[in-house]
Every structure is written in structure tokens, then in C-alpha cells.
Amino acid sequence: MMEYGDFYRSQHDVLLRLCFLATLDRSEAADVAQEALTRAWERWDQIADTDPAAWVRTVALNLSRSRWRRLRRHGADVAVPERSVPFAAADQDLIDALGRLSPRQREAVVLFYWLDLDVAGCAEAMGVSAGGIKQHLSRARGALAALLAARDEEVSR
């Protein structure tokens, strides 16, 4: 059984990136990651022998979704914050485009492309079927291609 401290050290940065890409807000990402890791600590005896990384990813995504629903319910703008994290211009364009996807599409993209999970792993983390993941990824790729093409066209003018 892995010790919690080892788990924390191995997963903290990965989870923080996941949370940032899911929320597109650096402060919120830190809060979500910390809450997910705290919940893992509280349940460590129950989850340590399973797949704690998958468990904590699922919790983090659920917390991110709850945040998005809460903001949406109160009419808050849930778009990507203006240049919230320093990235190269091309990376920032991609981050901005990710902010225009639905939360579920963004989660699927982040899990599949950034965390290198397979379709089954994405499905488990998001609590949907493999077919649902494929659908989210297909729609996200189409939307990202259109958004980035429009951005390229805008820049070339």
C-alpha cells in the first residue's frame, strides 16, 4: 500500500494541471485540487489499495463541475479568464479555445490528451460510457478546429 505522502507528491502537480484545464482559473484550480487531495487523505484507508489516482481525478472533476454549475446558476461568466496564466501565445490560444467548449468536452480533452488516459480511463473518471467519451472527444475536436481556424484567420488579417 502506497503511503499518502508519496501519493501526494506523485499526484499533486498532475492534479493541479488537470484542475486548471478543467476550470481555466488558477485560483479555483488550486482550491479544487486541494479539496480533492484532502478528501483522499480523509478516505486513504478505503482508497489506497484501489486506484487512488483515478479516485482523486474523479473527485476533482466532480468538484470542477459543481463549481461550473454553481457559477452558471448564479449567472456568472464562466468563460476563460483573460490571460490568467502565462503561456506562449499558441498555448494561450488553445487555452482560450478550451474555455469555449462545454465542461464535459473540455474534461474529455484534458483527460485524453493531457493526462494520456485511454477511452476507458476517461469514461471511468467522468462517469460516462466509452461511447460518451468518444462523442465528447469528436465534438470537442470539431469545435477546437473551428475555433482555432477562426483565430488563425483573425490573426492573418
C-alpha positions in Angstrom: 0.0 0.0 0.0 1.4 3.4 -1.0 1.8 6.0 1.7 -0.4 9.1 1.4 2.7 11.4 1.3 4.2 9.5 -1.6 0.8 9.6 -3.4 0.5 13.4 -2.7 4.0 14.1 -4.1 3.4 12.0 -7.2 0.0 13.4 -8.0 -0.2 17.0 -6.8 1.3 18.7 -9.9 -0.6 16.4 -12.3 -3.9 17.1 -10.4 -3.3 20.8 -10.4 -2.8 20.9 -14.2 -6.0 18.8 -14.6 -7.9 21.2 -12.4 -6.6 24.2 -14.2 -7.5 22.8 -17.6 -10.9 21.8 -16.2 -11.7 25.2 -14.5 -9.4 27.5 -16.5 -8.8 29.5 -13.3 -5.6 29.2 -11.4 -7.0 30.1 -8.0 -10.0 27.8 -8.4 -7.8 25.0 -9.7 -5.7 25.2 -6.6 -8.8 25.1 -4.4 -10.3 22.1 -6.3 -7.0 20.2 -6.2 -6.5 20.8 -2.5 -10.1 19.8 -1.7 -9.8 16.6 -3.8 -6.5 15.7 -2.1 -7.9 16.4 1.3 -10.8 14.1 0.6 -8.3 11.4 -0.5 -6.5 11.9 2.8 -9.7 11.5 4.8 -10.5 8.3 3.0 -7.0 7.0 2.4 -7.6 3.7 4.2 -10.5 3.0 1.9 -9.0 4.0 -1.4 -5.2 3.3 -1.1 -5.5 -0.3 -2.2 -7.6 0.5 -5.3 -6.6 3.2 -7.7 -6.3 6.4 -5.7 -5.1 8.5 -8.7 -8.3 7.6 -10.6 -10.4 8.3 -7.5 -8.9 11.7 -6.9 -9.2 12.7 -10.6 -12.9 11.8 -10.4 -13.4 13.8 -7.2 -11.6 16.8 -8.8 -13.7 16.7 -11.9 -16.9 16.4 -9.9 -15.8 19.4 -7.8 -15.0 21.4 -11.0 -18.4 20.5 -12.5 -20.1 21.6 -9.3 -18.2 25.0 -9.5 -19.3 25.4 -13.1 -23.0 24.6 -12.3 -22.9 27.0 -9.3 -21.5 29.8 -11.4 -23.9 29.2 -14.2 -26.9 29.0 -11.8 -25.9 32.5 -10.5 -25.4 33.9 -14.0 -21.7 34.4 -13.6 -19.5 34.5 -16.6 -17.8 31.1 -16.8 -15.6 31.9 -19.8 -11.9 31.7 -19.6 -10.3 34.5 -17.6 -8.2 36.9 -19.6 -4.6 35.6 -19.8 -4.9 34.1 -16.3 -1.7 32.1 -16.6 1.4 33.0 -18.7 1.6 30.7 -21.7 3.1 31.1 -25.1 0.7 32.8 -27.5 -0.2 29.5 -29.3 -0.8 27.8 -25.9 -2.9 30.7 -24.7 -5.0 30.4 -27.9 -5.6 26.8 -27.2 -6.5 27.5 -23.5 -8.9 30.2 -24.7 -10.5 27.7 -27.2 -10.8 25.1 -24.4 -12.7 27.7 -22.4 -15.3 27.8 -25.2 -16.0 24.1 -25.0 -18.7 22.6 -22.8 -17.3 21.4 -19.4 -17.7 17.8 -20.4 -15.9 18.2 -23.7 -13.1 20.1 -22.0 -12.8 17.3 -19.4 -12.6 14.6 -22.1 -9.9 16.5 -24.0 -7.9 17.1 -20.8 -8.1 13.5 -19.7 -7.4 12.0 -23.1 -4.8 14.4 -24.5 -3.1 15.9 -21.5 -3.3 13.0 -19.0 -2.9 10.3 -21.7 -5.8 8.3 -20.3 -7.4 5.8 -22.7 -11.1 6.0 -23.5 -11.9 3.5 -20.7 -10.0 5.6 -18.2 -11.7 8.8 -19.3 -15.1 7.1 -19.1 -14.3 6.0 -15.5 -13.1 9.4 -14.4 -16.1 11.2 -15.9 -18.7 8.6 -15.0 -19.9 8.1 -18.6 -19.7 5.3 -21.2 -16.9 4.8 -23.6 -19.2 5.9 -26.4 -20.0 9.1 -24.5 -16.3 9.8 -24.3 -15.8 9.2 -28.0 -18.8 11.6 -28.7 -17.4 14.3 -26.4 -13.9 14.0 -28.0 -15.3 14.1 -31.5 -17.4 17.2 -30.8 -14.5 18.8 -29.0 -12.1 18.2 -31.8 -14.6 19.7 -34.3 -15.2 22.7 -32.1 -11.5 23.3 -31.4 -10.6 23.0 -35.1 -13.2 25.6 -35.9 -12.2 27.9 -33.1 -8.5 27.7 -33.8 -9.1 28.2 -37.6 -11.2 31.3 -36.9 -8.4 32.5 -34.6 -5.7 31.9 -37.3 -7.9 33.7 -39.9 -8.3 36.6 -37.5 -4.5 36.8 -36.9 -3.7 36.7 -40.6 -5.8 39.8 -41.4 
